[in-house]
Amino acid sequence: MCVGPTHLPGPGRAQAAVAGGYLATAGRAGVTARRSEAARASEILAATYAGYTKFVGGDLNDDPLSGTADKFLRHRLRARRMRLVQT
């Protein structure tokens, strides 16, 4: 995962971290590896860029319902997503 810290334009000049990465091989076999990689990347972003607005993108090699990208969401958003998926 590559991360570039920057400042957003405008009043207050909020700090932002833009991260891009490539997660493990696509397909069902790589789900566990992708989840692990995403969790570790999220931990690094949280520790290194605490207080920053974070933007994450890249080739996640995943489908939306696997939960891999959820590792990058705040707990409140994760809970909301789970309610939407279950209904």
Backbone as ProteinMPNN parsed JSONL, in Angstrom:
{"seq_chain_A": "MCVGPTHLPGPGRAQAAVAGGYLATAGRAGVTARRSEAARASEILAATYAGYTKFVGGDLNDDPLSGTADKFLRHRLRARRMRLVQT", "coords_chain_A": {"N_chain_A": [[0.846, -1.161, 0.0], [0.654, 2.129, -0.914], [1.048, 5.37, 0.374], [0.149, 8.761, 0.364], [0.538, 11.636, 2.072], [-1.301, 14.699, 2.365], [-2.699, 18.033, 2.104], [-6.006, 19.163, 2.254], [-7.717, 21.471, 0.156], [-8.96, 24.746, 1.085], [-10.677, 26.424, 3.872], [-9.124, 25.936, 7.014], [-7.636, 23.833, 6.112], [-7.596, 20.817, 6.075], [-5.967, 17.765, 6.972], [-5.062, 15.065, 4.858], [-4.837, 11.658, 3.844], [-3.93, 9.792, 1.131], [-4.368, 6.662, -0.094], [-3.285, 3.874, -1.958], [-3.507, 0.601, -3.255], [-2.733, -2.892, -3.917], [-4.395, -5.79, -3.52], [-4.314, -9.295, -2.546], [-4.569, -12.136, -4.803], [-7.391, -12.454, -6.982], [-10.643, -14.013, -6.577], [-12.267, -16.718, -4.834], [-10.444, -18.176, -3.292], [-8.541, -16.347, -2.406], [-9.75, -14.736, -0.503], [-9.395, -14.794, 2.345], [-6.709, -14.0, 2.573], [-6.856, -11.424, 1.406], [-8.571, -10.126, 3.209], [-6.983, -10.152, 5.507], [-4.762, -8.635, 4.637], [-6.058, -6.187, 4.123], [-6.97, -5.553, 6.7], [-4.532, -5.184, 8.051], [-3.432, -3.043, 6.574], [-5.339, -1.097, 7.19], [-4.907, -0.834, 9.951], [-2.32, 0.276, 9.935], [-2.79, 2.699, 8.573], [-4.544, 3.902, 10.424], [-2.907, 4.189, 12.683], [-0.624, 5.614, 11.789], [-1.676, 7.808, 10.447], [-3.518, 9.097, 12.13], [-6.342, 11.065, 12.804], [-6.363, 12.169, 10.292], [-8.199, 12.674, 7.222], [-8.998, 9.917, 5.334], [-8.446, 8.444, 2.18], [-9.003, 5.637, 0.301], [-8.058, 3.481, -2.27], [-7.697, 1.441, -5.21], [-6.631, -1.73, -6.578], [-8.564, -3.969, -5.401], [-9.291, -6.538, -5.859], [-11.77, -7.893, -5.354], [-15.184, -8.711, -4.354], [-18.096, -6.723, -3.606], [-19.618, -7.74, -1.4], [-18.021, -9.324, 0.197], [-16.785, -8.222, 2.38], [-14.187, -7.345, 2.645], [-13.365, -4.682, 1.986], [-14.614, -3.415, 4.042], [-12.875, -3.28, 6.154], [-11.656, -0.884, 6.011], [-13.501, 0.972, 6.773], [-15.001, 3.151, 9.182], [-16.144, 2.09, 12.405], [-18.849, 2.797, 12.896], [-19.884, 3.215, 10.308], [-19.493, 0.662, 9.284], [-21.302, -0.88, 10.801], [-23.702, 0.191, 9.91], [-23.646, -0.548, 7.209], [-23.829, -3.32, 7.484], [-26.438, -3.582, 8.445], [-27.833, -2.749, 6.168], [-27.147, -4.741, 4.297], [-28.248, -6.998, 5.459], [-30.991, -6.607, 5.285]], "CA_chain_A": [[0.0, 0.0, 0.0], [1.384, 3.393, -0.993], [0.265, 6.445, 0.993], [0.657, 10.106, 0.164], [-0.138, 12.646, 2.895], [-1.504, 15.977, 1.696], [-3.66, 18.926, 2.758], [-7.155, 19.476, 1.42], [-7.865, 22.926, -0.017], [-10.057, 25.405, 1.773], [-10.445, 26.893, 5.229], [-8.725, 24.923, 7.969], [-6.669, 22.949, 5.437], [-7.61, 19.495, 6.71], [-4.954, 16.822, 6.509], [-5.618, 13.883, 4.21], [-3.908, 10.631, 3.387], [-4.466, 9.087, -0.023], [-3.694, 5.363, -0.134], [-3.636, 2.982, -3.057], [-2.819, -0.672, -3.096], [-3.115, -4.068, -4.683], [-4.56, -6.9, -2.592], [-4.032, -10.646, -3.045], [-5.237, -12.701, -5.971], [-8.852, -12.484, -7.044], [-11.267, -15.324, -6.449], [-12.642, -17.162, -3.494], [-9.266, -18.673, -2.564], [-7.767, -15.255, -1.834], [-10.544, -13.891, 0.397], [-8.758, -14.708, 3.664], [-5.497, -13.185, 2.425], [-7.255, -10.024, 1.175], [-9.092, -9.577, 4.471], [-5.827, -9.944, 6.378], [-4.007, -7.5, 4.094], [-6.854, -4.976, 4.335], [-6.954, -5.253, 8.138], [-3.199, -4.649, 8.384], [-3.326, -1.709, 5.969], [-6.197, -0.211, 7.98], [-4.195, -0.572, 11.211], [-1.208, 1.192, 9.645], [-3.369, 4.018, 8.284], [-5.091, 4.455, 11.672], [-1.814, 4.549, 13.598], [0.29, 6.584, 11.185], [-2.401, 8.99, 9.982], [-4.624, 9.383, 13.056], [-6.866, 12.416, 12.656], [-6.424, 12.531, 8.875], [-9.232, 12.106, 6.372], [-8.293, 8.911, 4.542], [-9.042, 7.973, 0.934], [-8.361, 4.373, -0.062], [-8.484, 2.943, -3.55], [-6.739, 0.516, -5.802], [-7.133, -2.991, -7.1], [-8.842, -4.779, -4.223], [-9.538, -7.919, -6.301], [-12.789, -8.4, -4.459], [-16.565, -8.332, -4.627], [-18.56, -5.84, -2.538], [-20.237, -8.39, -0.248], [-17.071, -10.166, 0.94], [-16.419, -7.548, 3.618], [-12.781, -6.943, 2.663], [-13.26, -3.22, 2.024], [-15.138, -2.944, 5.331], [-11.749, -3.073, 7.074], [-11.255, 0.517, 5.902], [-14.591, 1.831, 7.223], [-15.139, 3.361, 10.619], [-17.073, 1.138, 13.014], [-20.232, 3.265, 12.724], [-20.279, 2.942, 8.933], [-19.524, -0.792, 9.127], [-22.554, -1.35, 11.39], [-24.787, 0.612, 9.012], [-23.575, -1.388, 6.026], [-24.326, -4.646, 7.836], [-27.899, -3.504, 8.497], [-28.318, -2.658, 4.798], [-26.933, -6.018, 3.642], [-29.12, -8.0, 6.064], [-32.397, -6.357, 4.965]], "C_chain_A": [[0.893, 1.226, 0.0], [0.488, 4.489, -0.439], [0.946, 7.775, 0.743], [-0.096, 11.082, 1.037], [-0.232, 13.965, 2.137], [-2.423, 16.837, 2.55], [-4.776, 19.229, 1.778], [-7.279, 20.99, 1.296], [-9.019, 23.468, 0.815], [-9.701, 25.818, 3.184], [-10.085, 25.729, 6.159], [-7.727, 23.924, 7.416], [-6.544, 21.599, 6.132], [-6.528, 18.608, 6.12], [-5.643, 15.594, 5.924], [-4.498, 12.924, 3.855], [-4.595, 9.874, 2.268], [-3.669, 7.805, -0.17], [-4.192, 4.554, -1.318], [-2.875, 1.684, -2.908], [-3.372, -1.757, -3.988], [-3.197, -5.227, -3.702], [-4.409, -8.234, -3.315], [-4.95, -11.067, -4.189], [-6.754, -12.729, -5.86], [-9.368, -13.907, -6.88], [-11.485, -15.709, -5.005], [-11.437, -17.588, -2.653], [-8.489, -17.559, -1.872], [-8.5, -14.4, -0.821], [-9.87, -13.716, 1.752], [-7.519, -13.83, 3.614], [-5.852, -11.717, 2.233], [-7.776, -9.379, 2.452], [-7.953, -9.273, 5.434], [-5.01, -8.736, 5.928], [-4.746, -6.195, 4.351], [-6.859, -4.577, 5.809], [-5.625, -4.631, 8.541], [-3.017, -3.24, 7.814], [-4.155, -0.697, 6.756], [-5.544, 0.15, 9.312], [-3.075, 0.443, 11.011], [-1.738, 2.596, 9.381], [-3.881, 4.674, 9.566], [-3.987, 4.938, 12.598], [-0.964, 5.692, 13.05], [-0.402, 7.894, 10.824], [-3.646, 9.252, 10.83], [-5.056, 10.839, 12.885], [-6.939, 12.901, 11.217], [-7.722, 11.999, 8.264], [-8.511, 11.154, 5.436], [-9.111, 8.511, 3.325], [-8.28, 6.727, 0.515], [-8.935, 3.894, -1.385], [-7.458, 1.957, -4.05], [-7.416, -0.713, -6.342], [-7.328, -3.933, -5.919], [-9.128, -6.238, -4.577], [-10.66, -8.576, -5.515], [-14.18, -8.053, -4.943], [-17.102, -7.577, -3.409], [-19.087, -6.539, -1.284], [-19.274, -9.239, 0.575], [-16.657, -9.541, 2.266], [-14.971, -7.081, 3.677], [-12.635, -5.429, 2.787], [-13.793, -2.648, 3.336], [-14.028, -2.664, 6.33], [-11.312, -1.608, 7.078], [-12.335, 1.483, 6.401], [-14.552, 2.015, 8.725], [-16.223, 2.429, 11.136], [-18.524, 1.526, 12.762], [-20.732, 2.973, 11.31], [-20.377, 1.445, 8.672], [-20.848, -1.351, 9.641], [-23.733, -0.998, 10.483], [-24.814, -0.261, 7.772], [-24.139, -2.77, 6.321], [-25.856, -4.65, 7.914], [-28.489, -3.469, 7.092], [-28.218, -4.007, 4.081], [-27.926, -7.055, 4.167], [-30.579, -7.797, 5.703], [-32.738, -6.72, 3.55]], "O_chain_A": [[1.794, 1.341, 0.831], [-0.703, 4.533, -0.747], [2.162, 7.904, 0.888], [-1.271, 11.344, 0.778], [0.658, 14.303, 1.357], [-2.874, 16.403, 3.61], [-4.524, 19.518, 0.608], [-6.975, 21.713, 2.245], [-9.932, 22.735, 1.195], [-8.581, 25.6, 3.647], [-10.689, 24.659, 6.081], [-7.045, 23.24, 8.179], [-5.503, 21.283, 6.709], [-6.214, 18.686, 4.932], [-6.672, 15.144, 6.427], [-3.364, 13.329, 3.6], [-5.707, 9.375, 2.435], [-2.451, 7.838, -0.349], [-5.383, 4.559, -1.633], [-1.721, 1.678, -2.479], [-4.347, -1.563, -4.713], [-2.188, -5.613, -3.112], [-4.382, -8.287, -4.544], [-5.96, -10.427, -4.481], [-7.318, -12.992, -4.798], [-8.623, -14.875, -7.028], [-10.948, -15.093, -4.084], [-11.419, -17.38, -1.44], [-7.842, -17.802, -0.853], [-7.935, -13.428, -0.319], [-9.784, -12.595, 2.255], [-7.298, -13.009, 4.505], [-5.218, -10.848, 2.831], [-7.463, -8.225, 2.745], [-7.965, -8.241, 6.104], [-4.613, -7.91, 6.75], [-4.136, -5.204, 4.751], [-6.762, -3.393, 6.131], [-5.598, -3.655, 9.292], [-2.507, -2.352, 8.496], [-3.719, 0.435, 6.966], [-5.616, 1.297, 9.753], [-2.902, 1.357, 11.817], [-1.202, 3.573, 9.904], [-3.676, 5.869, 9.774], [-4.12, 5.987, 13.229], [-0.627, 6.626, 13.778], [0.207, 8.962, 10.885], [-4.704, 9.59, 10.299], [-4.216, 11.737, 12.83], [-7.527, 13.95, 10.953], [-8.274, 11.001, 8.728], [-7.52, 11.531, 4.81], [-10.314, 8.269, 3.422], [-7.056, 6.755, 0.389], [-10.148, 3.902, -1.59], [-6.465, 1.679, -3.378], [-8.63, -0.734, -6.54], [-6.394, -4.608, -5.486], [-9.2, -7.085, -3.686], [-10.509, -9.709, -5.056], [-14.351, -7.212, -5.825], [-16.611, -7.772, -2.298], [-19.005, -5.968, -0.196], [-19.69, -9.826, 1.574], [-16.226, -10.247, 3.178], [-14.566, -6.475, 4.669], [-11.857, -4.949, 3.612], [-13.46, -1.52, 3.701], [-14.223, -1.886, 7.263], [-10.678, -1.145, 8.026], [-12.102, 2.691, 6.446], [-14.116, 1.125, 9.455], [-17.115, 2.028, 10.389], [-19.346, 0.665, 12.446], [-21.869, 2.536, 11.13], [-21.247, 1.003, 7.922], [-21.453, -2.204, 8.991], [-24.651, -1.8, 10.311], [-25.885, -0.673, 7.327], [-24.853, -3.334, 5.493], [-26.495, -5.614, 7.495], [-29.524, -4.085, 6.839], [-29.124, -4.371, 3.332], [-28.395, -7.901, 3.405], [-31.357, -8.746, 5.807], [-33.885, -6.565, 3.132]]}, "name": "protein", "num_of_chains": 1, "seq": "MCVGPTHLPGPGRAQAAVAGGYLATAGRAGVTARRSEAARASEILAATYAGYTKFVGGDLNDDPLSGTADKFLRHRLRARRMRLVQT"}
